[in-house]
Amino acid sequence: MPNVSKIEHSYLEVRRAKVTLLTVQRPDIREFHIGIDDTDSEKGGCTTYTATVLFQDLIRRGFKPSDFPWLVRLNPNIPWKTRGNGALAVHFFVDERQIENVQRVALETVERTTVASTRGTDPAVVFLKGEVPRILREYSTRALHDVLSVREARVVAARAGAEVHALIGVRGMIGSLAAIGASLDSVENTFEIIAYRTRANLGTRRRIDHDSVKLMNAKYGNSTFNNLDPESGRILVSPHGPDPVLLGIRGYCPQDVLSAFDEVKLSEEVERVMIFKTNQGTEAHLRKTRRAVDLKPHQSGTLTGRVENVPGVMRGGHVIFRLMDDSGLIDCAVYRPTGSLAIAARELMPGDRVRVGGGIRGRRDGRPTMNVEKLEVTHLVEKIEYANPMCEDCGARCESMGRGQGLRCKRCGQEAENASKILVRQQRHIGPTAYVPPLRARRHLARPDPVTRNIFQHIAQVEEFQLRAKDYN
């Protein structure tokens, strides 16, 4: 199969004006939000696929989108999550008389695309008319770093005026609500273009030219991220499970991810393509500052404190050290697969001040344990050790002649009966900077580089990026 075909430039033009639709000024037209979560399982499926099918179906029916579909990654430490803990939201301008029709299409789409599992797939759809209220925006922020209950979700939905449809269980309503409240139109965001496989290819090896991915990364590496791991050369744009995703490319604006995608050579048919606005790569889950005394299992956040002990290296290469803040102690665990992060953790010393970010695993010996995914060194103590002095005659290192017998030069033999060890300042092998795992071991939300990117200001007409599968086959 040939490479991805080019699309006419006029079709892809990014307009610099914010989306302004005359229809929104009519009193019978309202912005209508649809949140979706938990349509996938270990057997397959993908909630982004469900949202794509729905989004494209509503476009075909003549409904006007108010933004790109949102892919919202939530707290990655929830134990019952699927791999990426992503929820989706789509936003359209809908005539009041058409809302029931849109709801029917949404529910039918979710039912048709859900891949249920005996482990408890709980698909849910949430509908909200008009402006997103503050209570829902605040709830969405908490969903990034806390464990939320279904009971609270029901209360928030009622107060926000949202309508909830749980198709099997009710847990999916948490993510569906959070996706609508994510405010990706006003906070730091990124984009991801995702291509989906045809049903005939599901479960087979994904046929992507890896050399073309490397060339794409060389060309667009500054405007896209997490394409390949530079240490191992592993391709990161393509998953390995039974889900329908063929590949996904992440970047900082829709034009960049589309241009990068056009460089990749595919050897299998594409069913459909979609560009999402997302919070991936923004480190949104680590923005909550925590205190040791308040930590609870499965929370995410950051904590600043003083290293209390020499880090211990466990069997398998994992590193454990204790951290003290103004409220108490926590254990910090840094696992071997985190590579350079684990190496840096081994170099810490008592008295160093650091800021750690990650998820709370539970309690170990009465203390909470943080699984560290980011380590920022803010202050290093001096490393002072006793050492034999250098010979005054030849400059070589002296050695002991025995207890109480002084020192002797290894090279020239000069003896110094009254000499003793001296304090020597040793070099530290870490510095005041941030340490993170290699790309292959990072979470979806982890920032790809230390630079905080601006929100994509030149908002494009969403319709300009409704991509057709036939252009890619």
Steps between C-alpha positions, in 0.01 A plus 500: 500500500641846413575771753227722641374716215520879518190701568441826314656794682176697491331216689757518780536876537513601866304819557620735770158626603319340791199290402197731483171346394201724428267221602604527864332840517159344436312434825400149391863394432707386798842353550448135584767293674526120493735318738593134442707258703581131547397344168820294482640197681792258487313327217521804274310813415606858562307796638676732254359283221150533641538878516637510144209300360253727680677822404516409132141377497372829643707693247339299219158580642573871467579590863766764561785419745618771739844344552713197425396189695673496838715210618539553874745289696398469865683383815736227373520332841141374514541120537186404304579719200579380152854577388476872421202596720365722224150643473355681200276798435353642180339842470243613242259783437158337496153634440287438809258300286781266389647419841300181548614382157865567587460316830354200321790491252752526784348217702471274197863568409625420849300177513625396157870569565535382860713187546376361831707294742434274795736727698236771508474727198270783609426724200321822577385804304440844651308780327526867595332802341657845492795639694701259713446604865780560745412198715565272204829670411620461858389136504700435183812652657467269800459201269860558389649426841238358739281191529139600441191305595187423300297654782679833458466475123123472535491811718718701260294388199176610670639839603652558155178412323662209314304199380670164565444175310679194641479211256622219725659619826528857626875554546543642150303809597801629696720529194216618277429793731869580539553506123230763450643715780863481386513858361745406224393814318663715769789299652826363366428236240652290226362305202506140384410362159381139516447262208275198551520151353234322303314219672670244272844595637417497872722258692770490233843664498484869419668564166682829539834586339724568798763675291238753388414566866866573572519735202179669614644547847819652357290748302232583754668414831476857627127531435396144593600281794532142622543354151789271588728426793849638425672254735354178361374615160159355586208640298244658735227619262336161469336289776524121523161389633174391335358853485418664165771768518751468218722787611486835675729801465503770769601859453438863581255605228265318260690598185824355639354161591326479164819584309695246706238234438523562127867394514432151640476210256221254573450153354146439616167667441383783724134504607490855632723783633435760770689786668437546873569790732651348813676562832771244420852625558388780735578340837153603615484211750801631695378856558349420839743573785476239775609461864618169639241494776211536255600237242253228409538195273471556124531879515734689266697815572829650608672529836806701605728393781838394633662162431532321836717198423748350259285349222480123508528292184261208509524169320429567135655848507208692650592796724325596825567816701322690775379858464400737780280805458355728767229246583668161500686225314428314179685225315590572139535208258683538170487192282777366283311541166507877559866489394674833555245594766595195709869574446450856626306379805792275599724809517288684757638568847343586837436873509433542128180687425283369217155527351350166402196436285307179453226279640435366849512121515395441859671471836831333576593459867230750588615757242353579159716411200526715192585335168721775362470599135677835528787607727601864516815575703478847656799493739800270546706466815876472470641150488788493749705184557818406688791415271874447522692816407726540198877465539668841540802383300357327192124563515395134511239371744628383838398176667479387861793314655271349763302616797676792669810473274435792267495509121739412219506611138417221257737634236811641668479334841516828695365437851302737723457352845268771631285535190131401500202500272359832387150618400458518122209652307377239250330570169124444486380316189162670490410866476213739574275394215199278423539127431235301316477146354589425138216552252410130490422506874303826523131545559267661245482815713877532556653813353722418199745779582552752781350785296142602572343554160247771432139409435438459130387858439423495127180303530417328172163435350426150625339414170832556324634186670222250439718244326373238257623142513504480120780759494722255685447176311 
